[in-house]
Amino acid sequence: MLRVLWVLLLLAGCGRMQSDEQLMSEARQYLAAGDTRAAVIQLKNLLQRTPSSGPARVMLGQLYLGAGDVLSADKELRRAMDLGMPPANVLPLLGKSLLLQGQYARLLEDIKADPKQPQLQVLRGHALVGLDRVDEGRAVFAQVLAEHPGQPGALLGQARLALDAHDRETALRLITQALQGTPDDVDALRLQGDLLRTLGQTAGALTAYQHVLKLGPELVQPHIDIASLYIQTGKLNEARAELAVARKISPNSLMAAYTQALLDFREGKLAAAQERLQLVLRAAPDHLPSNLLMGTVLRGLANYPQAEQHLRKFLDAQPGHAYASKQLAAVLMATGNPEQALAIVEPLFDNNQQDLEMMSLAGEIYMRLRQYPQSASYFEKASALAPQTSMLHAAIAVSHIGMGDTARAVAELERATSLDGKSSRAGVLLALTHLRNKDYAKALTAVKQLESQNGDNPMVQNLKGGVLLMNRDRAGARTAFERALALDPVYLPALDNLTQMDLVDKRPEPARLRLEAALSKDGKNADIMTALANLAISQGHAAQAGGWLERAVREHPDVPELNLMLAQFYVRNKELPKALVLTQKLLATNPANAEALSFMAELQLRNRNNDAALDHLVKLAVVQPSSPQVQVRIAVLRSATGDNDGALQALNKALSLQANYAPAQVGLVTLLLEQRAYGKAMQAVRGFQKTAGDSALPYKLEADVQMAQKNLQPALALYRKAYDMQPSGALLIPLHGAMLQAGQSRDARSRVLQWLDAHPDDQTTRLYFSSSLLADKDFTASQAQLELILKQSPRHAMALNNLAWLYQQKKDPRALALAEQAYQLAPADASVMDTLGWLLAEQGRLDRALPLLKSAAATAPANNDIRDHLSAALAKSGEQRAARPR
């Protein structure tokens, strides 16, 4: 019986072996017939029976590779290696898979250098080039050709380098040489097609790609190449058809998904492009073309923080890439970082003088930086490339306005208007320029000319109304604004202007009725709802304002700006819990929204939850990795929680992002002085001074370091130097303090009074001066300064607070009313709570005084005056034990 069992087992084994061979044979037959899908099915059937079949896994990996499913190819090829398949059969395929994934570093790690295997050497050369180690890659290709003359892969490697260097003649010669030895080399034919595309020879490129398709009907890549060619030449329907074939061959092809995203982008379907690119990048996060395209798509969707991340990732690998640099610079401009934008593209200006987009971008960046001569120069270069472009002349005009050359600006705007009479933009700028020059008659002439060509444009009618207002023709202005609304009943600028006119006329009711009438025509118009909310706020109707904002959010729950507007309204109306809940909901659906993260951090600080605030700031730093402002906020919070090392790290990060960022410089020196690290503080200041230019701040900071070490005379000299470099109230205050310490009180007072006579609106310096006089017990002079502030700004909380204290010293009955007013304006300020609480305590009103003084002490626990007031109030209330210092 046992012998019979062995025979049956052997027969079963022979049957399975025969079945495996049959399945492999059938897979090859299907492949020869071009039926890749059937071949894959047979190989999967084989592997289901025999998972340890190395040859089947190699063949399946090769098929996946041809179909563009690089992740599945990688998986099968690595399993084949684990099963002991010869590396010479597997590594060339695995290397191609890694190249297609953009996994250059991993390729170098997994595939070791071996002079006896030129194909593997070539793969390493391509990986080195992909890592921007171009010279090393070039050396590898040269070494392979020295040892194996005519090796096609190395020739193609050199051809790609020549193509990257725009040496098309050399690239074509090398490709031709490679094809002479191997006329059916798929890689050489594809590269030939790519080169012909760059030369604009689309017919030749199409022939090359179709040749590849003829050699490998089962391949997905030639369909993708042909689709890319069609996209480039604007044949989008043909591209769509090719991609449909590609997806049918290989539904999981990452390159097909990428190319479909490219087609979506060309068709303006940005959301669809983003969705496809997310699939690609989830599987291959280092695929550089997808990162570049994703950055461009996200810029179009105004998702600037994530756009910046993808574009920086691309540029880290391909520094100096012109298109990516322009995209990143545009993103940085949109997020208010023109200095960083300039740093990205400025090195490219000299070599891109014929690039209209680059020259225009340069002009725009310099304009934003208020470097108007440079701006005008680059706009003029752009205009020379496109002399009939109206808006370039308009841009030149804006630059000349910045230089104060209004005559040239007007001339350029008039030329822009003559070039494109149908466009209103240049005409609008011309009218605005005349308004800027207070030449209201010319502005009216310009706007009337604009009206003759664009009279049915509500924007033009609105501008006309504004010009008529400046010409003191209120009736004409109202008629123009109403004409704008007749053209577009929900045109918000005209609605706003009419509302402002009604408010000036003290007629809020017609304004409300007009806005509500506009809303009845567009019941979901959030802009009109917010205008109604603002009108209600101006009239002191907080409940109505909240109702309008809440309705706007109900109608548009996914609009972050509306949610934040409502949350800010809640904060102003002391409804912090509502603001927290609303912002948390917003972040649940928009976790990378920078404004929401920033606002939530502020809310958590108000809620005295420092850990949560810090957590949101750290998330904000991920979303805005190039923002020094965020790093300084992190530093302030870390310092407040006692994490000085973390604060120093954040401040140094801020300075690495922007070396001359003043808040970071001040924060770093202040923190080092608090730690009594005077040597490090001085070292930092010396570093700031090397790049300071005309900035006085580093010398003021050096004075702070000297003052902290009680080196009064050197500090005084440095404060004077800083002030003489850049006279300002901010620099006068420490100079005044140093002069007082040096016994120069008369000169100090005289200097401040001279400054305030020349700058009567400098309330910060005036408030400081008042406090200094108060410290000298010159109550009369201090009171005079505070009263000057309140004459200019009756709702100045600190001036009210300090004047209340002064009045109390004189037993002036006005003191309590002023203290109450200050508290209404600044209820969270410890000194304001203390003043009101102490005044109430002195009047015996301890029921209100004690809660105020306790809150003040909790807010500023190190303030001895507040603690003394609280102790005295507690003693008055009979709580002697609680009043004793602990």
Secondary structure, DSSP 8 states (H G I E B T S, - for coil): -HHHHHHHHHHHHHHHHHHHHHHHHHHHHHHHTT-HHHHHHHHHHHHHH-TT-HHHHHHHHHHHHHTT-HHHHHHHHHHHHHTT--HHHHHHHHHHHHHHHT-HHHHHHHS---TT-HHHHHHHHHHHHHTT-HHHHHHHHHHHHHHSTT-HHHHHHHHHHHHHTT-HHHHHHHHHHHHHH-TT-HHHHHHHHHHHHHTT-HHHHHHHHHHHHHH-TT-SHHHHHHHHHHHHTT-HHHHHHHHHHHHHH-TT-HHHHHHHHHHHHHTT-HHHHHHHHHHHHHH-TT-HHHHHHHHHHHHHTT-HHHHHHHHHHHHHHSTT-HHHHHHHHHHHHHTT-HHHHHHHHGGGSGGGTT-HHHHHHHHHHHHHTT-HHHHHHHHHHHHHHSTT-HHHHHHHHHHHHHTT-HHHHHHHHHHHHHH-TT-SHHHHHHHHHHHHTT-HHHHHHHHHHHHHHHTT-HHHHHHHHHHHHHTT-HHHHHHHHHHHHHH-TT-HHHHHHHHHHHHHTT-HHHHHHHHHHHHHHSTT-HHHHHHHHHHHHHTT-HHHHHHHHHHHHHH-TT-HHHHHHHHHHHHHTT-HHHHHHHHHHHHHH-TT-HHHHHHHHHHHHHTT-HHHHHHHHHHHHHHSTT-HHHHHHHHHHHHHTT-HHHHHHHHHHHHHH-TT-HHHHHHHHHHHHHTT-HHHHHHHHHHHHHT-TT--HHHHHHHHHHHHTT-HHHHHHHHHHHHHHS--HHHHHHHHHHHHHTT-HHHHHHHHHHHHHH-TT-HHHHHHHHHHHHHTT-HHHHHHHHHHHHHH-TT-HHHHHHHHHHHHHTT-TTHHHHHHHHHHH-TT-HHHHHHHHHHHHHTT-HHHHHHHHHHHHHH-TT-HHHHHHHHHHHHHHT-HHHHS--
